[in-house]
Amino acid sequence: MLGNGGRAFLTSVIDSAGSASTVYVTHARDEKKLPEYGKNKAVNESGTLVLSDDDVAKLSKLDHVKTVRPYANVTQVVRYVESPANHKRLIASINVKNEGKSSKIVAGELTKTDDGTDLVPGQAILAKEYLADFGFDSAQDAVGKTVTLHAQGPGGTHDAQLTIVAVETAGMASIGYQPGVTIATDDALLINQKTKAPGAANQYPSVVIRADSDDHAAAVKDAVVKLGGGT
């Protein structure tokens, strides 16, 4: 069992976005018992159940697991985004690219990656809705240009300069589309590392596991539940 205070993992297999090999993992809260403040490493200061680097390492060792991708939410630490035209804008959502995201690409293109996200560190996708705000004449005009994410947190500041490789908008099958700047997992993790409080442990609200094939996704899901103490 992982260091989760006896709480099981909550898992789901993501197959609606075109990949049945993806397993989404969070901690499942025991609604009958409130966690004690400061006594459970699986609970952060806001009371949210989180996963740790130890959890990620153990999940990575399960049979038929190809990759484990932690999710780092950096929206709160990115103070503003700046364009080449010196347009500085507050953005409500800094998205981290997930596998099978169903937004519509209107300019540029994504490169196929092993983790299925099709976005590599140093790249970004800009929402079509923000083109004018950043001084771009069109979606095509934005492709190849850079934006800089200015982040600040208890541990310091960090500027992430990213190249726009594509422009997106809501697709016909999009669910919960949120216009913003979409970045790669590694860039989000680096922003988190540079801005978190010194000595603070890494905490992830969720991780995405990719099985080595669609056929093994169910077995991976069962193994995750067993490892987390669930049934």
N, C-alpha and C positions, 0 to 999 in steps of 0.2 A: 504493500500500500504506500502511496505517496504521502508527502508531508502536508496533508490537507485536513488534519484534525478529524479524520473519520468521514469526511464528506466525499461522496462519489463524484465521478466525472459525468457530466451530461454530454452526450454525443449525438450528432446527427450526420447522416450521409448526404452530401450535397450532390444531387444529380440533376436538378432542374436547369442548371447552367451549362450542361453539356459534359460534365465529368462525374461519373459515379464513383471515381476512385478517391474523391476528396472527403475527408472526415473532419468535421468542425467540433472542437472540444472546448468545453468550459467546465468550471466546477458547479455541481448541483448543490444549491443551498438547502439545508435542513430547516424548513419553515417552522418546525416545532421547537427549535432551540436557537436563541439568539447567541451569536458569537461574542466571547468576552474580549473587550478592547485590549490590544497589545499582547494577547496570549496565543494568537493563531497566525502563523506565517501565511496562511492562505487567504487572509482578510487584510485589505489595506486600510488606511486611516479613515476612508469614507464608508467603510463597511462592505465594500465590494469584494467578492470572492475573486482571487487572482491565482495565476499559475506562476511558478518560479523557474529559474534556470535548471534546477534539479529535476523538476517535472519534465521539462523539455528534453533533458538528457536521457531520462528513463523512457520517455515515449519514443525517442529516436532508436532505442535498442529493440523495440518490438519487432517480431517477424513481419515481413512484407511491408515495412514502412520505408518509403523512398525518401521523403523529406518531412521535416517538421518546421513550420513557419510561424513564429510567435507574432502576435498582433500588438503593435505599440501605437497607442493613441496619442498623437502629438499636436492635435488641434489646439489644446489649451496653452501650449508653450510657444507655438509659432505666433509671434506678435503681429507680423504683417508680411506681405509678399510684395516684392519690388520687381518691376519690369525694366527692360533696357532704357525705356523712355523716362525712367525715374518716377514712374507712377507707383505710389505706395498704397496698398489696399489691405484693409482688414478682411479676412476671409473666414466665413463661418465654418468651413469644413476642409480639413486637410485629409484627404482620403488615402488609404493604403491599398494598393492594387491587390485584388483577390482574383483567384482563378475563376475563369468563366464569367467575369463581370459582363453584364448584358447591355451596357451603354452602346450608343451608336457612334462610330468613328467617322467624323465628317472631313477630316484632313489629316495627312500624315499616315504613318503606319507603325504597327507594333512588331517587334522581333520575337520570334518563337523562343521560349525559354524552357528549361527542364522542369521548373516548378509550376509551369502552367499559367503564370501571371502575365507573361509576355511584356514585362517591364524590368529593366536592369538598373542598378544603381547609377545615379547621375542623370536619369531621364525623368520626365514628368509629362502628364497629360493635363491639358487645360480645358476647363469647361467653356463651351461656345458662348455661354451666357456672360462670360467675363472678358471677352475679346476687347470690347470698346473701353472697358474700365482700365485695361492695361495698355491702351494706345495702339492696338493692332488693327490694321485696316480690314483684315479678313482672317478666316481660319488658316488659310494657306500661308498668310504673312507671318503668323505666329510660329509655324513649324520651323525648327532650327534655331529659334531665338532662345534666350535664357531668362529664367526668373530666379530670384534669390529669396529663400525663405529665411527670415530673421527670427531666430528662436531664442528665448530667454527663460531660464528657470533658476531654482535654488543653487544649482551647481555652476552656473555661468551662462555665457551666450554662445551661439553657434550659427554661422551663416552657411546654408546649403544652396549652392548654385547649381541649378538643374537645367538641362536642355529640354525644351518642349519637342516631343517627337510626334505628338498627335493632339488633336482637338476632338472633344466628345460632346455629346448631348444625350438626352434621354432616348432610349430605343423603345420600340413597340413592346418589348418584353421586359423592360426595366421595372424593377420593384424597389421603391425607396431610393430612387436616384437623387443624389444630393450634389448640386453643382459645386465645384471646388477645384483644387489642385490635387491631382492624384500622383502619389510617389511610390517608389519601390520599398519593400520591407526593410532592406538593409539601410536605406537612407533614414527611414523612420527610427530604426533601432539606434543609429548613430546620433540622431538628434536627441533621442531619449538619454543616451549615455552621456552626452556632453552637457545636458541641462539638468539632470536629476541631482538631488542633494548628495553631497559627498558621502560615500559609504553606504548609501541606500541600495538595497537589493533590487534587482530587476523584477518587475511585476507585469504580468501580461493578463488582460481580461480574457483572452482566448488564444488558442493556437489552431492552425490548420494543418492537418496531416494529409499527406498524399500517399496512398498505397501504391505498390509497384504495378498494380493492374486493377481494373474495375472489378474483376472477379474476386479479389482479395479484400475489397473495402469492408465487407460485412465482418470478415474475420478480424481485421484490424480494429473495427469498432468494438467487437466483443472483447478483444484483448485490452483495449483502453479501459472499458468499463470494469473488467476484472482487476486491472492494475490499480485503479482508483478506489477499489473497495465497493463498487456498485454490484448490482445483481441483474 
